[in-house]
Amino acid sequence: MTTISQSVRNFENWLAGELGDDLVKDDLRDKHDKMRSDDFVFLRATYWRWCEIILDICPELAGAPEVLAIGDTHLENFGTWRDVEGRLVWGVNDFDDAAVMPYALDLVRLAASAILARGDNGPSVRMIGELILGGYRRGLENPLPVILERDYKWLRKALVLPNSERREFWEKYENLAPGEKPAPSAYIEVLAGALPPGVWSLRGKAAQRRQGSLGRPRFVAYAEWRG
């Protein structure tokens, strides 16, 4: 098996070949520091490594039925958004690495992230596995969106932020620096195509990169929609 050091070099050489001058080299040094700091952060930052070794570690997973899976599944790939009716919805919000693969890989990676993030007083490994598997089965039996304003008020209460934190969140995006060079027009076109009709004054801005995307240029679309 390739060592992690060699795997990192191989991945970053490939990334440099793909991005060319757009590679953000300073971010890679920052990424390495973060990877050393915390097990959960390491998992988030090294999805390519997971792909390299997971079926060597757990070969029995290869025989599970294949589905269009999330891929880079972990606790922080869940969040909230507003649907077309304005309802607050909770679920997976990052599909950058979605691909066809054995469905069990999503469950195992989600469980691994929960185990790494649980802390000293968190649930047992067995309980984490049982809760994830039980929730997955219930979702297959009765697939429904998680609408926080209707059936999951306990989850809404845990997730809804006070006004001060909401204001801080939006100010962060409002005040994003434009970056050393503007977002490429091709990127802006893709972002615009993902937004609903009626969006006002779309602006593309460079965004702060998170662990898995450090080294890549990253942009967000900032706009107003229905107030």
C-alpha positions in Angstrom: 0.0 0.0 0.0 1.3 3.5 -0.9 2.3 5.5 2.2 0.2 8.6 3.0 3.2 10.9 2.3 3.6 9.4 -1.2 -0.2 9.5 -1.7 -0.3 13.2 -0.8 2.5 13.9 -3.3 0.8 12.0 -6.0 -2.5 13.7 -5.5 -1.0 17.2 -5.4 1.1 16.5 -8.5 -2.1 15.5 -10.3 -3.9 18.5 -8.9 -1.2 20.8 -10.2 -1.4 19.3 -13.6 -5.2 19.8 -13.7 -5.2 23.4 -12.4 -1.9 24.8 -13.8 -1.6 28.5 -12.7 -4.8 28.3 -10.8 -3.3 26.1 -8.1 -3.2 27.9 -4.8 0.1 26.7 -3.4 -0.2 28.6 -0.1 -3.4 26.8 0.6 -1.7 23.4 0.4 0.7 24.3 3.2 -2.3 25.4 5.2 -4.0 22.2 4.4 -1.1 20.1 5.6 -1.1 21.9 8.9 -4.8 21.3 9.4 -4.4 17.6 8.5 -1.9 17.2 11.3 -4.1 19.0 13.8 -7.1 16.7 14.0 -8.3 13.3 13.0 -11.7 14.5 11.7 -10.1 17.2 9.7 -7.7 14.7 8.2 -10.6 12.6 7.1 -12.3 15.5 5.5 -9.2 16.7 3.7 -8.2 13.3 2.2 -11.2 11.9 0.4 -8.9 10.8 -2.5 -7.0 8.6 0.1 -10.2 7.1 1.3 -10.9 6.1 -2.3 -7.5 4.5 -2.7 -7.6 2.3 0.4 -11.2 1.7 1.6 -11.8 -1.5 -0.4 -8.4 -2.8 0.7 -9.4 -2.3 4.3 -13.0 -3.4 3.9 -13.1 -5.6 0.7 -16.5 -7.0 1.6 -18.1 -3.6 0.8 -17.3 -4.0 -2.9 -20.1 -6.5 -3.3 -22.9 -4.2 -2.1 -25.3 -2.9 -4.7 -24.2 0.2 -6.5 -26.1 3.5 -6.4 -25.4 7.1 -7.2 -23.7 7.8 -3.9 -22.6 11.0 -2.1 -19.0 9.8 -1.9 -17.3 12.3 0.4 -19.9 11.7 3.2 -19.2 13.1 6.7 -21.0 14.9 9.4 -20.3 18.4 8.1 -21.8 17.6 4.7 -25.3 18.1 6.1 -26.9 21.5 6.4 -30.0 23.6 5.7 -31.4 25.5 2.7 -34.7 27.0 1.5 -36.6 25.1 -1.1 -38.7 26.7 -3.9 -41.6 27.2 -1.5 -39.4 28.9 1.0 -39.4 26.1 3.5 -36.4 25.3 5.7 -35.0 21.9 4.6 -32.2 19.8 6.2 -30.1 17.2 4.4 -26.9 16.6 2.5 -25.7 19.8 0.8 -22.4 18.8 -0.8 -22.4 16.5 -3.9 -19.0 17.5 -5.4 -17.8 13.9 -5.2 -21.0 12.1 -6.1 -20.4 8.9 -8.2 -21.8 5.4 -8.7 -20.3 3.1 -6.1 -21.4 0.5 -3.5 -24.0 2.2 -1.3 -22.4 0.9 1.9 -19.4 3.2 1.3 -21.5 6.2 2.2 -22.6 4.7 5.4 -19.2 3.5 6.5 -17.6 6.9 5.8 -20.4 8.7 7.7 -19.9 6.4 10.6 -16.1 6.9 10.5 -16.6 10.7 10.6 -19.0 10.4 13.6 -16.6 8.2 15.5 -13.7 10.7 14.9 -15.9 13.7 15.9 -17.6 12.2 19.0 -15.2 13.3 21.7 -14.6 11.5 25.0 -18.2 11.5 26.1 -19.8 10.7 22.8 -21.9 7.6 21.9 -20.3 4.2 21.4 -19.1 2.9 18.1 -22.0 0.4 18.1 -24.6 3.1 18.8 -23.3 5.3 16.0 -23.5 2.4 13.6 -27.0 1.4 14.7 -28.3 4.9 14.5 -27.0 5.5 11.0 -28.1 2.2 9.7 -31.5 2.6 11.3 -32.0 6.0 9.8 -30.9 4.8 6.4 -33.4 2.0 6.5 -36.3 4.3 7.5 -35.3 6.6 4.7 -35.5 3.8 2.1 -38.8 2.6 3.5 -40.4 6.1 3.4 -38.3 8.6 1.5 -39.4 12.1 2.4 -37.6 15.5 2.7 -36.8 16.7 6.1 -38.9 19.9 6.4 -37.9 21.6 9.6 -41.0 23.7 9.9 -43.3 20.8 9.9 -42.2 17.5 11.5 -38.8 18.1 13.0 -39.2 21.0 15.3 -36.5 19.6 17.7 -34.0 19.7 14.9 -35.0 23.1 13.8 -34.5 24.3 17.4 -31.0 22.9 17.4 -30.0 24.4 14.1 -31.7 27.8 13.8 -29.2 30.6 14.7 -29.9 33.8 16.6 -30.2 37.0 14.5 -26.7 38.1 15.5 -25.1 34.9 14.0 -27.3 35.2 10.9 -26.2 38.7 10.3 -22.5 37.7 10.8 -23.0 34.9 8.2 -24.4 37.2 5.5 -21.9 40.0 6.3 -19.1 37.5 5.8 -20.2 36.9 2.2 -21.1 40.5 1.6 -17.6 41.5 2.6 -15.7 38.9 0.7 -12.8 40.4 -1.1 -13.0 40.2 -4.9 -9.7 38.3 -5.1 -6.6 39.0 -7.1 -8.4 38.4 -10.3 -12.1 38.1 -11.2 -13.9 34.8 -11.3 -13.6 33.3 -14.8 -16.7 33.9 -17.0 -17.1 30.1 -17.5 -17.4 29.7 -13.7 -19.9 32.5 -13.4 -22.0 30.9 -16.1 -22.1 27.6 -14.2 -23.0 29.4 -11.0 -25.8 31.4 -12.7 -27.2 28.3 -14.2 -27.6 26.7 -10.8 -29.7 29.6 -9.4 -33.5 29.9 -9.5 -35.2 32.3 -12.0 -35.6 35.9 -10.7 -32.2 36.2 -9.0 -31.1 39.8 -8.7 -27.6 41.3 -9.1 -25.5 38.1 -9.2 -21.9 38.6 -8.1 -19.2 36.0 -8.2 -16.6 36.2 -5.5 -13.6 34.2 -4.3 -14.6 32.1 -1.3 -12.7 30.8 1.7 -11.7 27.2 0.9 -12.4 24.4 3.3 -10.2 21.4 4.1 -11.0 19.2 1.1 -10.8 22.0 -1.5 -7.7 23.8 -0.2 -5.4 24.3 -3.2 -8.3 24.8 -5.6 -9.7 28.2 -6.6 -13.2 28.5 -5.1 -16.0 30.9 -6.0 -19.5 31.6 -4.7 -22.5 33.3 -6.3 -23.9 36.1 -4.0 -27.3 37.3 -5.0 -30.8 38.2 -3.7 -33.9 36.2 -4.4 -37.4 37.0 -3.4 -36.0 39.3 -0.6 
